[in-house]
Amino acid sequence: MFFILVKLFPYTGLARVGILPVIFVLNTIIILFWMMNSHKLKRFSRVVIWFGIIILTISISVIGYPQESNPHILMQSKHDVIAIKSYKNITKDDLNLTENRKKEQNINPDERYVVALFKYKIELPVDGTYKLYQREPVYFYDSRIRSIGDIPVKLIGYHKVIWWYLKTFKD
């Protein structure tokens, strides 16, 4: 679960160092407590309670997972759903991420940007002049788009999930 969370929501900052071990220890205590007491129940009850324990530990991991500069991951997921549902209303203006981040009424410009990238991918210049997230390339991240195939590879975190969903269900 931690691997998935770290890959999809990488902006944890220093809080990851403190919170992830706490979540791990808490989940381990819950699982060990259950394992020590599960032999008293019938098989069906154990299966049902194991299912509940799995849901509980996943919930603790997700709810406790920190984000430094972005909203909580549950809110980011909500913004993903809103942006995908707004697919028909996404315009080329949503490709201007820098301006849309400045607008106060736009609550999910990053998610709308990814949906706009998908919607208008054919119209994007693929000669290396278009920069993903409108960022200048740095030594560890080349943001220039030289083919449409570069876009999903260079998306960051959960934006890859948005792209995958759109490719799977909207293409």
C-alpha positions as CSV (number, residue, x, y, z in Angstrom):
1,M,0.0,0.0,0.0
2,F,2.8,2.4,0.9
3,F,4.5,1.7,-2.5
4,I,1.3,2.7,-4.3
5,L,0.8,5.8,-2.2
6,V,4.4,7.0,-2.6
7,K,4.2,6.4,-6.4
8,L,0.9,8.1,-6.9
9,F,1.2,10.9,-4.3
10,P,4.9,11.8,-4.1
11,Y,4.6,15.2,-2.5
12,T,4.8,14.2,1.1
13,G,7.8,16.3,2.2
14,L,9.5,15.5,5.4
15,A,6.3,14.3,7.0
16,R,6.8,11.0,5.2
17,V,9.7,10.2,7.5
18,G,7.6,10.5,10.6
19,I,4.1,9.5,9.6
20,L,4.8,6.3,7.5
21,P,6.5,4.4,10.3
22,V,3.6,5.4,12.7
23,I,1.0,4.1,10.2
24,F,3.1,0.9,9.7
25,V,3.3,0.3,13.4
26,L,-0.4,1.0,14.0
27,N,-1.4,-1.4,11.2
28,T,1.0,-4.0,12.5
29,I,-0.4,-3.8,16.0
30,I,-4.0,-4.2,14.6
31,I,-3.0,-7.2,12.5
32,L,-1.0,-8.9,15.3
33,F,-3.8,-8.3,17.8
34,W,-6.3,-9.9,15.4
35,M,-3.9,-12.9,14.7
36,M,-3.5,-13.6,18.4
37,N,-7.3,-13.6,18.9
38,S,-8.7,-15.1,15.7
39,H,-8.3,-18.8,16.6
40,K,-11.4,-18.5,18.9
41,L,-13.8,-17.8,16.0
42,K,-15.3,-20.0,13.3
43,R,-13.9,-19.9,9.8
44,F,-16.6,-17.7,8.2
45,S,-16.3,-15.1,11.0
46,R,-12.5,-15.1,10.6
47,V,-12.8,-14.4,6.9
48,V,-15.3,-11.6,7.4
49,I,-13.1,-10.0,10.1
50,W,-9.9,-10.4,8.0
51,F,-11.7,-8.5,5.2
52,G,-12.6,-5.8,7.8
53,I,-9.0,-5.6,9.0
54,I,-7.7,-5.2,5.5
55,I,-10.2,-2.4,4.9
56,L,-9.3,-0.8,8.2
57,T,-5.5,-0.9,7.6
58,I,-6.0,0.5,4.1
59,S,-8.2,3.3,5.4
60,I,-5.6,4.1,8.1
61,S,-2.9,4.2,5.5
62,V,-4.9,6.5,3.1
63,I,-6.3,8.8,5.8
64,G,-2.9,9.2,7.6
65,Y,-0.9,9.7,4.4
66,P,0.6,13.2,4.4
67,Q,0.7,15.7,1.6
68,E,3.0,18.7,1.8
69,S,1.7,21.2,-0.7
70,N,-1.3,19.5,-2.2
71,P,-4.7,18.8,-0.6
72,H,-5.2,15.5,1.1
73,I,-5.3,12.5,-1.3
74,L,-9.0,12.0,-0.8
75,M,-9.6,15.5,-2.0
76,Q,-7.2,15.0,-4.9
77,S,-9.2,11.9,-5.9
78,K,-12.4,13.8,-5.7
79,H,-10.9,16.5,-8.0
80,D,-9.9,13.7,-10.4
81,V,-13.4,12.5,-10.6
82,I,-14.8,16.0,-11.1
83,A,-12.3,16.7,-13.9
84,I,-13.0,13.5,-15.7
85,K,-16.8,14.1,-15.4
86,S,-16.2,17.5,-16.9
87,Y,-14.5,16.1,-20.0
88,K,-17.0,17.7,-22.4
89,N,-16.5,21.1,-20.7
90,I,-12.7,21.0,-20.8
91,T,-11.3,23.6,-23.2
92,K,-7.9,24.5,-24.6
93,D,-7.8,27.2,-21.9
94,D,-7.2,24.4,-19.4
95,L,-3.9,23.7,-21.0
96,N,-2.6,27.0,-19.6
97,L,-1.8,25.6,-16.2
98,T,0.1,28.6,-14.9
99,E,-2.8,31.0,-15.4
100,N,-5.4,28.5,-14.2
101,R,-3.5,28.0,-10.9
102,K,-3.8,31.7,-10.2
103,K,-7.6,31.7,-10.6
104,E,-9.2,31.2,-7.2
105,Q,-12.5,29.7,-8.6
106,N,-10.7,26.9,-10.3
107,I,-10.3,24.3,-7.6
108,N,-8.7,21.6,-9.6
109,P,-6.5,23.1,-12.3
110,D,-3.9,20.3,-12.3
111,E,-6.5,17.6,-12.9
112,R,-8.3,19.7,-15.6
113,Y,-4.9,20.2,-17.2
114,V,-4.3,16.4,-17.5
115,V,-7.8,15.9,-19.0
116,A,-7.1,18.8,-21.4
117,L,-3.8,17.2,-22.4
118,F,-5.6,14.0,-23.2
119,K,-8.5,15.7,-25.0
120,Y,-6.2,17.9,-27.1
121,K,-3.1,15.6,-27.4
122,I,-3.3,15.5,-31.2
123,E,-3.1,19.3,-31.4
124,L,-0.1,19.7,-29.1
125,P,3.2,20.5,-30.8
126,V,5.5,17.4,-30.6
127,D,8.7,19.1,-31.7
128,G,10.1,19.6,-28.2
129,T,8.7,23.1,-27.8
130,Y,5.7,22.1,-25.6
131,K,6.7,21.6,-22.0
132,L,4.7,19.4,-19.7
133,Y,3.3,21.2,-16.7
134,Q,4.8,24.3,-18.3
135,R,8.1,23.6,-16.5
136,E,11.5,24.1,-17.8
137,P,13.6,20.9,-18.2
138,V,16.0,20.2,-15.4
139,Y,18.8,17.6,-15.3
140,F,16.5,14.9,-13.7
141,Y,13.3,15.7,-15.5
142,D,13.0,16.5,-19.2
143,S,9.5,18.1,-19.6
144,R,9.7,18.6,-23.4
145,I,7.2,16.6,-25.4
146,R,8.6,15.1,-28.6
147,S,5.8,12.6,-29.2
148,I,2.3,11.9,-27.9
149,G,3.8,8.8,-26.2
150,D,6.0,11.1,-24.0
151,I,2.9,12.5,-22.2
152,P,1.8,9.5,-20.2
153,V,5.4,8.6,-19.4
154,K,6.3,12.0,-18.1
155,L,3.1,12.7,-16.1
156,I,3.7,12.8,-12.4
157,G,1.9,10.7,-9.7
158,Y,-1.8,10.1,-9.9
159,H,-2.0,12.1,-13.1
160,K,-0.9,8.8,-14.8
161,V,-4.0,7.2,-13.4
162,I,-6.2,10.0,-14.9
163,W,-4.5,9.4,-18.3
164,W,-4.9,5.6,-18.0
165,Y,-8.6,6.0,-17.2
166,L,-9.2,8.4,-20.1
167,K,-7.3,6.2,-22.5
168,T,-9.2,3.1,-21.3
169,F,-12.7,4.5,-21.2
170,K,-12.7,7.6,-23.4
171,D,-10.6,6.6,-26.4
